């Protein structure tokens, strides 16, 4: 698992436990770039059930 995917998993766990701060997603995304951002987005898409053709 790449670092962006790990950050997404941690965020999603806090979100599901209703422990995520409302601004947390924006703060996390603002610090990511390149492969980390792609991994984060891929993990969020997977959690949402998004499939690209």
C-alpha positions as CSV (number, residue, x, y, z in Angstrom):
1,X,0.0,0.0,0.0
2,X,1.5,3.4,-1.0
3,X,1.4,6.3,1.4
4,X,-1.5,8.1,-0.2
5,X,-3.6,4.9,0.1
6,X,-2.6,4.5,3.7
7,X,-3.6,8.2,4.5
8,X,-7.0,7.5,2.8
9,X,-7.6,4.4,4.8
10,X,-6.8,6.2,8.0
11,X,-9.1,9.1,7.0
12,X,-12.0,6.8,6.0
13,X,-11.7,4.9,9.3
14,X,-12.0,8.2,11.3
15,X,-14.8,9.4,9.0
16,X,-16.8,6.1,9.6
17,X,-16.2,6.4,13.3
18,X,-17.5,10.0,13.1
19,X,-14.1,11.2,14.5
20,X,-13.0,13.2,11.4
21,X,-12.8,16.9,11.6
22,X,-14.9,18.7,8.9
23,X,-11.8,20.4,7.4
24,X,-9.6,17.3,7.6
25,X,-10.1,16.1,4.0
26,X,-9.1,19.5,2.6
27,X,-6.0,19.6,4.8
28,X,-4.9,16.1,3.8
29,X,-5.4,16.8,0.1
30,X,-3.6,20.1,0.2
31,X,-0.4,18.3,1.5
32,X,-0.4,15.5,-1.2
33,X,1.0,15.6,-4.7
34,X,2.1,13.2,-7.4
35,X,1.9,9.5,-6.6
36,X,0.7,10.1,-3.0
37,X,-2.3,12.2,-4.3
38,X,-3.1,9.5,-7.0
39,X,-3.0,6.8,-4.4
40,X,-5.2,8.8,-2.0
41,X,-7.8,9.5,-4.8
42,X,-7.7,5.8,-5.9
43,X,-8.5,4.6,-2.4
44,X,-11.3,7.2,-2.0
45,X,-12.8,6.2,-5.4
46,X,-12.6,2.5,-4.4
47,X,-14.3,3.2,-1.1
48,X,-17.1,5.1,-3.0
49,X,-17.4,2.3,-5.5
50,X,-16.3,4.4,-8.5
51,X,-15.2,2.5,-11.6
52,X,-13.6,4.2,-14.6
53,X,-14.1,2.7,-18.0
